[in-house]
Structures are given as C-alpha cells and as structure tokens.
Amino acid sequence: MFPLNTGNSPCNKPACEAAAKQACCGQRNRAGDRPAAEAKVARLLLIEDEETLAKNIASFFAHGGWDVEIAGSAEAGLERAAALAPDVIVLDFTLPCMDGLAALSILRQREPRARIVMLSAQASIKLAVDAMKAGAADFLAKPVSLARLKGVLDKVVPEARLRNQPPGFRGSLFGACG
C-alpha cells in the first residue's frame, strides 16, 4: 500500500487552499444545516499497482474531498476493503499475483454494498463484459482522464450509499407510491 496523507496537510494551490479553508473554518454547506467539514465524504479504495498513476488519481480525489486509500496489489486491496468499508473501489485488471477479475469476485462477496469500477490498459469487449457480469458497476479503458473517472465515480457513489441504507429504508421512502 502506498501511503497518502489526505488529512490536514497544507496545499499551496489556490483552489485547494479555498477548499481547505472552507472545511477548516466550518463554513456551511448549501443546505446550511451543518458545517461542510461534517458532511459525509465518499470513501474510495484504489487498487492499482502503478505507483505514479495511483498517487495521481488519489491526489486528484483527495483534493476533491474524498477519503482515499491506495493498495498496490489485489491482496492488499482485499485487506484494506475489509477495514475501510469503501463506497467505491477502483480496481485495476492487471495486478501482481491475482488479476482484477479474481479480486472483483472476492470483493463482490465480501463488500456487496461497494460499487466497483474496473480499469484496464488491456481493454477488450470480452474483458469489459466479463467484468460487468462479475459485478463491476463500470469498466474504463486506460488511459482514462481524471474527469471521465470522476464522472463515473460521481454517478456510482449515490448508488453505493443507497445500498448502505438499513433494510426497509427504501420501502419507507417509496412505500406509499408503490
């Protein structure tokens, strides 16, 4: 696992400085009901063995307010997933020792509420279909732009959070309509 400090480390970039100040100073969110620092952040587990790519993706999402952890192998990712209970897992296909499809199968059993997005530099239609059949929420070919990855993750986080609601929660919201 590659260490990434997503805590209170200072950043000199203007956009990051403004975001840190907002979180740090407890400014209100749009609804005005709680300080922005108390808003629930998305938990992302990135399972990627290419260290530079992993750090770039993690830094991008951490600066966007996500809680990010990196695992450099499938085995480390399985261990971190159990401890982190992530909303989203970004999983590389080509990993040492265990490939992404094998890891995907295990993750789906152990972390059924997490949404998993698979990445691969060896993208093929067959691999994408196999990943989706195995339970991936989406499949992206490398190289992938950070904007494209963010768009996909922004889409799957609400799905993951809905899955994390207590049993009967959805029924209590939609029961009168059904």
C-alpha positions as CSV (number, residue, x, y, z in Angstrom):
1,M,0.0,0.0,0.0
2,F,1.3,3.5,-0.8
3,P,0.9,6.0,1.9
4,L,-1.3,9.0,1.2
5,N,-2.0,11.6,3.8
6,T,-5.4,13.0,3.0
7,G,-5.7,14.8,6.4
8,N,-4.9,18.3,7.2
9,S,-1.7,18.7,5.1
10,P,-1.4,22.2,3.6
11,C,-1.6,22.8,-0.1
12,N,-0.4,25.9,-1.8
13,K,-2.7,25.7,-4.8
14,P,-5.4,28.4,-4.7
15,A,-8.3,26.0,-5.3
16,C,-7.1,23.6,-2.7
17,E,-6.4,26.4,-0.3
18,A,-10.0,27.7,-0.7
19,A,-11.4,24.2,-0.2
20,A,-9.3,23.6,2.9
21,K,-10.3,26.9,4.3
22,Q,-13.9,26.1,3.8
23,A,-13.6,22.7,5.5
24,C,-11.3,24.1,8.2
25,C,-13.4,27.1,9.1
26,G,-16.6,25.2,9.3
27,Q,-18.5,27.2,6.7
28,R,-22.0,26.0,6.0
29,N,-22.9,23.7,3.1
30,R,-25.6,24.6,0.6
31,A,-28.4,23.4,2.8
32,G,-27.0,25.4,5.6
33,D,-27.7,22.7,8.2
34,R,-24.1,21.5,9.1
35,P,-20.6,22.7,8.6
36,A,-19.1,21.5,5.4
37,A,-16.4,19.6,7.3
38,E,-19.1,17.4,8.9
39,A,-20.6,16.4,5.5
40,K,-20.1,12.7,4.7
41,V,-17.2,12.2,2.4
42,A,-17.0,9.4,-0.1
43,R,-14.6,6.6,0.7
44,L,-12.5,5.4,-2.2
45,L,-10.3,2.4,-2.3
46,L,-7.9,2.5,-5.3
47,I,-6.3,-0.9,-6.1
48,E,-3.6,0.0,-8.6
49,D,0.0,-1.3,-8.8
50,E,1.3,1.5,-11.0
51,E,2.5,3.8,-8.2
52,T,2.7,7.1,-10.1
53,L,-0.8,6.6,-11.6
54,A,-2.2,5.6,-8.2
55,K,-0.7,8.7,-6.5
56,N,-2.1,11.0,-9.2
57,I,-5.6,9.5,-9.0
58,A,-5.5,9.6,-5.2
59,S,-4.3,13.2,-5.1
60,F,-7.0,14.3,-7.5
61,F,-9.8,12.8,-5.5
62,A,-8.3,13.7,-2.1
63,H,-8.2,17.4,-3.2
64,G,-11.8,17.0,-4.2
65,G,-12.7,16.0,-0.7
66,W,-12.7,12.2,-1.0
67,D,-11.3,9.9,1.7
68,V,-8.8,7.9,-0.4
69,E,-6.7,4.8,0.3
70,I,-4.3,3.1,-2.1
71,A,-3.5,-0.6,-2.3
72,G,-0.7,-1.8,-4.6
73,S,-2.0,-5.3,-5.0
74,A,-5.2,-7.3,-5.0
75,E,-4.3,-8.9,-1.7
76,A,-3.6,-5.6,0.0
77,G,-6.8,-4.3,-1.5
78,L,-8.9,-7.1,-0.1
79,E,-7.4,-6.4,3.3
80,R,-8.0,-2.6,3.1
81,A,-11.5,-3.1,1.9
82,A,-12.4,-5.0,5.0
83,A,-11.1,-2.3,7.2
84,L,-12.3,0.7,5.2
85,A,-15.8,-0.3,4.0
86,P,-15.4,1.9,0.9
87,D,-18.3,3.4,-1.0
88,V,-16.3,2.9,-4.3
89,I,-13.4,0.7,-5.3
90,V,-11.4,1.5,-8.4
91,L,-9.8,-1.8,-9.4
92,D,-7.0,-2.3,-12.0
93,F,-7.3,-5.5,-14.0
94,T,-3.6,-6.2,-14.3
95,L,-2.2,-6.7,-10.8
96,P,0.6,-8.9,-9.4
97,C,-0.3,-12.3,-8.1
98,M,-4.1,-12.0,-8.6
99,D,-5.8,-10.4,-11.6
100,G,-8.6,-7.9,-11.2
101,L,-11.4,-10.3,-12.2
102,A,-10.5,-12.7,-9.4
103,A,-10.3,-9.8,-7.0
104,L,-13.6,-8.5,-8.2
105,S,-15.3,-11.8,-7.5
106,I,-13.9,-11.8,-3.9
107,L,-14.8,-8.1,-3.4
108,R,-18.3,-8.6,-4.5
109,Q,-18.8,-11.4,-1.9
110,R,-17.0,-9.5,0.9
111,E,-18.2,-5.9,0.2
112,P,-21.5,-6.3,-1.6
113,R,-22.5,-2.7,-0.9
114,A,-19.4,-1.1,-2.5
115,R,-19.6,-0.2,-6.2
116,I,-16.6,-1.4,-8.1
117,V,-15.2,0.3,-11.3
118,M,-12.6,-1.7,-13.2
119,L,-9.7,-0.1,-15.2
120,S,-7.6,-1.9,-17.7
121,A,-4.9,-1.0,-20.2
122,Q,-5.7,-4.3,-22.0
123,A,-9.3,-3.3,-22.6
124,S,-11.4,-5.6,-24.8
125,I,-15.1,-6.1,-25.2
126,K,-14.8,-9.6,-23.8
127,L,-13.0,-8.3,-20.7
128,A,-15.5,-5.5,-20.2
129,V,-18.4,-7.9,-20.5
130,D,-16.7,-10.4,-18.1
131,A,-16.1,-7.6,-15.6
132,M,-19.7,-6.3,-15.8
133,K,-21.1,-9.9,-15.4
134,A,-18.8,-10.4,-12.4
135,G,-20.4,-7.3,-10.8
136,A,-18.4,-4.2,-11.8
137,A,-20.5,-1.0,-11.9
138,D,-18.5,0.2,-14.9
139,F,-15.4,-0.6,-16.9
140,L,-12.9,2.0,-18.2
141,A,-10.0,1.6,-20.6
142,K,-6.7,3.1,-19.7
143,P,-5.5,5.7,-20.2
144,V,-8.5,7.3,-18.6
145,S,-8.9,11.0,-18.0
146,L,-9.4,12.1,-14.4
147,A,-12.5,14.0,-15.5
148,R,-14.0,10.8,-17.0
149,L,-13.2,8.8,-13.9
150,K,-14.7,11.4,-11.7
151,G,-17.9,11.5,-13.7
152,V,-18.2,7.7,-13.3
153,L,-17.5,7.8,-9.6
154,D,-19.8,10.7,-9.0
155,K,-22.5,8.5,-10.6
156,V,-21.9,5.4,-8.6
157,V,-21.4,7.0,-5.1
158,P,-25.1,7.7,-4.6
159,E,-25.8,4.1,-5.7
160,A,-23.4,2.8,-3.1
161,R,-24.8,5.0,-0.4
162,L,-28.3,3.8,-1.2
163,R,-27.1,0.2,-0.8
164,N,-25.7,1.2,2.6
165,Q,-29.1,2.2,3.9
166,P,-30.7,0.0,6.6
167,P,-33.1,-2.7,5.4
168,G,-36.5,-1.3,4.8
169,F,-35.3,2.2,4.4
170,R,-36.1,2.4,0.7
171,G,-39.5,0.9,1.4
172,S,-40.3,3.6,4.0
173,L,-39.5,6.3,1.4
174,F,-41.3,4.8,-1.5
175,G,-43.8,2.5,0.1
176,A,-46.7,5.0,-0.3
177,C,-46.0,5.3,-4.1
178,G,-45.9,1.5,-4.9
